[in-house]
Amino acid sequence: MSIFSQRLSRIQPSPTIAITSKAKKLKQEGKQIIDFSAGEPDFDTPDNVKKVAIEAINNGQTKYTPVNGTKELIESIIKKFKRENDLVFEPDEITVGCGGKQVIFNALLATIEKGDEIIIPAPFWVSYPDMALLVDGQPVVLDCSLDNNFKINPQDLENKITNKTKWIILNSPSNPTGAFYTEMELQNLAKILLKHPHVWIMCDDLYEHIIFDNLKFKNILQVDNKLRSRTFVVNGVSKAYAMTGWRVGYGAGPKELIKEISKIQSQSTTHTSSISQAAAIEALDNSEEFIKKNKKIFQERRDLIYSKLKDFPLLQVFLPQGSFYTYICCNDIIGKKKEDGTEITNDLDLSDYLLDEGVAVVPGEAFGCTNFLRISFATSNENIIEGCDKIISACKKLK
């Protein structure tokens, strides 16, 4: 009898973390690597946030907190939703966890029975399907093509819904594509979902503040409040506030769901760090200028990476409207051979080849869409220029 649970055979370690780790290892060995694999901002956490965290330590805010978060943080989250999204929540409709990932996992663990289906639009964030499998759910992949800007066709959504569908996950702006849903597009999805009252909606809004071209963010709950009783909004401080390591995510939804999430969290992590919670209050309350400045920088980087790669005939570059990723079709490279005669048979081969050539990218297979590459532009202009030049040079070597 094996000591290990059979459910572990259903999942794999995060491929994005694996590639980032491999790139770091090569750097430590002295190899020059331009890292386009990172899923976090390269900016430092704002000084005012760090200062508040230090003050919290000095003031003895180092004890247990309530499972769902401190009263002060919950109040800041409620104010954030009202100020930025015109959504009103009560304290018992808020949960705080160790990052958005735990908040999502808790919600799935609280609601999924064996065989329940979770509709996951692809390309998707790598953890959605594995989290669904880990709680005995069945991920149902809904393919979203480049021709439709990686967004859901409403009729395709309706075709995927069955009597076993429990959730659909909406991530806008998206990791890995940067696709962004307009208000009209969300209205069209809401019309479908209103016809299926047994389907819950999870809005993953982690990249809410990293949007470009003067677009205005909205999630599906802002578009149609009739979905309120079955919508769970997930957000956090990791991306917009450059606080990935602080591990603070939060969710807002029906109080009966929050109650069950709290029960799960009370028997797992209890709560996220009291220091991180104090820092998150400052981030949510006083970071408007930080967000505005960095959004401008990210848009400049997006424009730079797009201008560097868009005219290279072997790659088809998608122009993201949000996040700090671009998703690139590499179909025209598949089948070509390296100088030693080895064939590039898929995007995994290509990403390995590019890493050997000094550039770390993530293969599209990790996101449920093969023969693509995800490139993160959460790095300097100098790295973007050098990395794009290396990608073009490496691809030109292939025959």
Helices and strands as residue ranges (DSSP letters): G 6-10, H 15-28, E 34-35, H 47-58, H 71-85, G 91-93, E 94-97, H 100-111, E 117-122, H 127-134, E 138-143, G 146-148, H 154-160, E 165-171, H 183-194, E 200-204, H 220-223, G 225-230, E 231-236, G 244-246, E 249-252, H 255-266, H 274-285, H 288-309, E 316-317, E 325-329, H 347-356, E 359-360, E 362-363, G 364-367, E 372-376, H 381-397
